[in-house]
Structure formats: structure tokens, C-alpha cells
Amino acid sequence: MDRREDHNEQNVYQKELEEQLSGSQVIYNDQVTIDGKQYRVPYGMVKEIEFSDVPKEGMMDMEHAARLQYRLMLQEPVLRAKVEFVKQKITIVYNPTEAKNNKPKISREELVSFLSKEGVRIDPTHFSEKDFDYLKEMYSYQFNPPSIRERPPYGYTISEWKRMRDKYNSDTEKGKEESQKKFKEWQDSYAAEHSEILSDKVSAKHRNPSIREKLFGKKKKGEKGFWFHGV
């Protein structure tokens, strides 16, 4: 028997199902095309908020800041959280109340309230917020790492690397081909100058005997059956 005081909570999921069937609640079903295939992503546009000049007294130390980050990530509407103790900054990607999806949501005020309960007092004037494209900035980053995580070589900016990348890769491939070609030429010239080392007669003379030959001796040409050394 359900002993909860609010019996309306028992029918939350039933009400949600009825709303979806009646059309008053739209089921989020955002289809995206990746490499010609259809996929459904759970989020569309969400929010990224950055709190700056966070008092270090609230975060206490780096270990406490790490635990705060973990507790933020335990909140279902929070998709990503980063607590930087040294920079006095907290960055949170969260699912806002106005987002068009059926996932758990949270407001900016509720985030501030949660942080205050953890002992971190946020200055409401020191924050910046922007739209965050879940598909491009999070989903693609996780599932298409080569296209997202490309880094320029040391000493170059990303813009310089983009201009020189094609020529750099082309020159690298040419260098590999030339190196293999020179090595093959050296092999051929060495074989021509040292034919006595690479000849079959010399190779057979200096080859290591097998275990059977060590135990029973070398089998004579034309000999059949078993043989023993010295017999």
C-alpha cells in the first residue's frame, strides 16, 4: 500500500502519457542526419553559464572544488560542469526550463540556489550565459574526435596550420616515398657488392641446425625412414 501523503504523485507518469497522447505535450524527436543516416539526439539548444570571480572561501581548496564539480554533475539537468579553483570560475552546461525536450530541466536561479547550499555564494552580476548547441559542441566532439580534436603542430596557430596543412601532409608523403626508394636502392647495391654473403650456398652453410638434426644427426640424401646419429 502506498503511504505517501500526496497521492497525486502516483499518477505523474500517467498524466504525462495522457498529455502526450492528447497532443498538449509535444514529444521531442529531433532527427539529425550524419553521414546519410538518421539519428535522434536527446537535446537541441541548451545553455552554458559561466560564473566568474567566485569567492575561494566558498570553494575552500582544490579538493573541495573537485567534490563540488562532482556534486554538480550528479544533477540530472547538468550536462557538463567545470569548477576551476585557481581561476575562481565555475562553468556549467545545463538543460534550461525553456528547452524543447523531455529531459529534466533546471533554471539559473535553481543553480545559484544549489551552489549557495554548497557554501558557494555567487555574485549575480558576475556571470555570462550563452546558447549551447548540444549536437555540434558536445555530441560531435564525443563521437567524431578526429574532426574536432585536430591540433596544430607545436609553434603554429590553428589558422596557420589550416593554411599549411595540405602542403605539409603532401610533403610528408613524398618524403616517405623517397626514403623507401633510397632504402631499396641501398639494399640492391649491397646485395650486388656482397653476393657471397647472400648466396644460397653460403646461407645454407651457416644456417642453424634444427632440433631434430641436433638429436639424430643430418639425414643423408635419398635416405628413408628413421635414422640415428652414428648409426
C-alpha positions in Angstrom: 0.0 0.0 0.0 1.3 3.5 -0.9 1.7 5.5 2.2 2.7 8.8 0.6 0.7 11.9 1.7 0.4 13.3 -1.8 -1.5 10.6 -3.8 -1.3 12.8 -6.9 2.4 11.8 -7.3 1.2 8.2 -8.1 -0.3 9.4 -11.4 2.5 11.7 -12.6 3.6 9.3 -15.4 0.0 8.5 -16.3 -0.7 12.2 -16.7 2.4 12.8 -18.8 1.3 9.9 -21.1 -2.2 11.3 -21.4 -0.8 14.8 -22.3 1.5 13.3 -24.9 -1.4 11.3 -26.5 -3.8 14.3 -26.4 -1.2 16.5 -28.1 -0.9 19.1 -25.4 2.7 17.9 -24.7 4.9 17.6 -27.7 7.3 14.6 -27.7 10.8 15.7 -28.5 12.1 13.8 -31.5 14.8 15.9 -33.2 16.2 13.8 -36.1 19.6 14.7 -37.4 21.4 13.3 -40.5 25.0 12.2 -40.0 26.8 10.5 -43.0 23.5 9.9 -44.6 22.0 8.1 -41.6 19.2 9.4 -39.3 19.9 9.8 -35.6 17.8 11.2 -32.7 19.6 13.3 -30.2 18.2 13.9 -26.7 18.9 17.7 -26.7 18.9 20.6 -29.1 19.9 24.0 -27.9 20.7 24.2 -24.2 22.6 26.8 -22.1 26.2 27.3 -20.9 26.7 29.6 -18.0 30.0 30.8 -16.5 30.2 32.3 -13.0 33.4 34.3 -12.6 35.1 35.8 -9.5 33.7 33.0 -7.3 35.0 33.5 -3.7 37.6 31.0 -2.9 36.3 30.9 0.7 33.3 29.0 -0.6 35.3 26.5 -2.6 37.8 26.2 0.3 40.5 24.3 -1.6 41.2 22.3 -4.8 39.9 19.1 -3.3 36.6 20.7 -2.2 36.3 22.3 -5.6 36.6 18.8 -7.2 33.9 17.4 -5.0 31.7 20.4 -5.9 32.2 19.6 -9.5 31.2 16.0 -8.9 28.1 17.1 -7.0 27.1 19.4 -9.8 27.4 16.5 -12.3 25.1 14.4 -10.2 22.2 16.8 -11.0 20.3 15.3 -13.9 19.7 18.6 -15.8 23.5 19.4 -15.7 25.3 18.0 -18.8 28.8 19.3 -18.1 30.4 21.1 -15.1 33.9 22.5 -14.6 35.0 24.1 -11.3 38.3 25.9 -11.5 39.6 26.8 -8.1 42.6 28.8 -9.2 40.7 30.9 -11.8 37.8 31.3 -9.4 35.4 30.2 -12.2 32.5 27.7 -12.5 31.2 26.7 -15.9 28.0 24.7 -16.3 26.2 23.4 -19.3 22.6 22.7 -18.3 19.2 21.9 -19.7 17.1 25.1 -19.1 13.4 25.2 -18.3 12.6 26.7 -21.7 14.4 24.0 -23.7 12.3 21.9 -26.2 12.9 18.4 -24.9 11.5 16.0 -22.4 14.7 15.7 -20.2 14.9 17.1 -16.6 15.3 20.9 -16.6 16.7 23.5 -14.2 16.7 27.2 -14.1 19.6 29.6 -13.5 18.1 30.6 -10.1 18.0 27.0 -9.1 21.7 26.5 -10.0 22.6 29.5 -7.9 20.5 28.2 -5.0 22.2 24.8 -5.3 25.6 26.4 -5.1 24.6 28.5 -2.1 23.6 25.3 -0.3 27.1 24.0 -1.0 28.6 27.1 0.6 29.4 29.0 -2.6 27.9 32.5 -2.8 27.6 33.6 -6.4 27.6 37.3 -7.3 24.6 37.7 -9.6 26.3 40.4 -11.6 29.4 38.3 -12.4 28.1 35.7 -14.9 27.8 35.2 -18.6 25.4 32.9 -20.4 25.1 31.8 -24.0 23.3 29.2 -26.1 25.0 25.9 -26.4 24.4 23.6 -29.4 24.4 20.1 -27.9 24.8 18.4 -31.3 27.8 20.4 -32.6 29.6 21.3 -29.4 29.1 18.1 -27.3 27.7 15.1 -29.3 30.0 15.6 -32.3 33.0 16.2 -30.0 32.5 12.9 -28.3 31.7 10.7 -31.3 33.7 12.4 -34.1 37.0 13.1 -32.4 39.3 13.3 -35.5 37.3 16.2 -37.0 37.0 18.1 -33.7 40.2 17.4 -31.8 42.8 18.2 -34.5 45.6 20.2 -33.1 48.3 22.2 -34.9 52.0 21.3 -34.6 53.9 23.0 -31.8 54.7 26.6 -32.6 51.8 27.2 -35.1 48.4 28.7 -34.6 45.3 26.9 -35.8 44.8 29.4 -38.7 48.5 29.0 -39.8 48.1 25.2 -39.6 44.9 25.2 -41.7 46.8 27.1 -44.5 49.8 24.9 -44.5 48.2 21.5 -43.6 47.6 20.2 -47.2 51.1 21.0 -48.3 52.6 19.7 -45.1 50.8 16.3 -45.5 51.8 16.1 -49.2 55.4 16.8 -48.5 55.4 14.2 -45.7 54.1 11.5 -48.0 56.6 12.4 -50.7 59.4 12.2 -48.0 58.3 8.7 -47.0 58.2 7.5 -50.6 61.7 9.0 -51.3 63.0 7.4 -48.1 61.7 4.0 -49.1 63.1 4.3 -52.6 66.6 5.2 -51.3 66.5 2.3 -48.9 65.5 -0.1 -51.7 68.4 1.2 -53.8 70.8 0.7 -50.9 69.5 -2.9 -50.5 70.1 -3.7 -54.2 73.6 -2.2 -54.2 74.6 -4.0 -51.0 73.3 -7.3 -52.5 75.3 -6.8 -55.7 78.6 -5.9 -53.8 78.3 -8.8 -51.3 76.9 -11.6 -53.3 78.9 -14.2 -51.4 77.1 -13.4 -48.2 73.6 -13.5 -49.7 74.2 -16.6 -51.9 72.2 -19.8 -51.2 75.3 -21.9 -50.7 76.8 -19.6 -48.0 73.4 -19.2 -46.3 72.8 -22.9 -46.2 76.3 -23.4 -44.8 75.9 -21.0 -42.0 72.2 -21.7 -41.1 71.4 -23.0 -37.7 70.6 -26.8 -37.5 67.2 -27.8 -36.4 66.5 -29.7 -33.1 66.0 -33.0 -35.0 69.4 -32.6 -36.6 71.0 -31.9 -33.3 69.4 -35.0 -31.7 69.7 -37.6 -34.6 72.2 -36.1 -37.0 71.7 -34.8 -40.5 69.7 -37.1 -42.9 71.6 -38.2 -45.9 70.3 -37.5 -49.4 68.0 -40.3 -50.6 67.8 -41.9 -47.1 64.3 -43.0 -45.9 62.8 -43.9 -42.6 64.2 -43.1 -39.2 67.9 -42.6 -38.6 70.1 -42.1 -35.6 73.3 -40.2 -35.2 76.3 -42.5 -35.6 74.2 -45.5 -36.9 
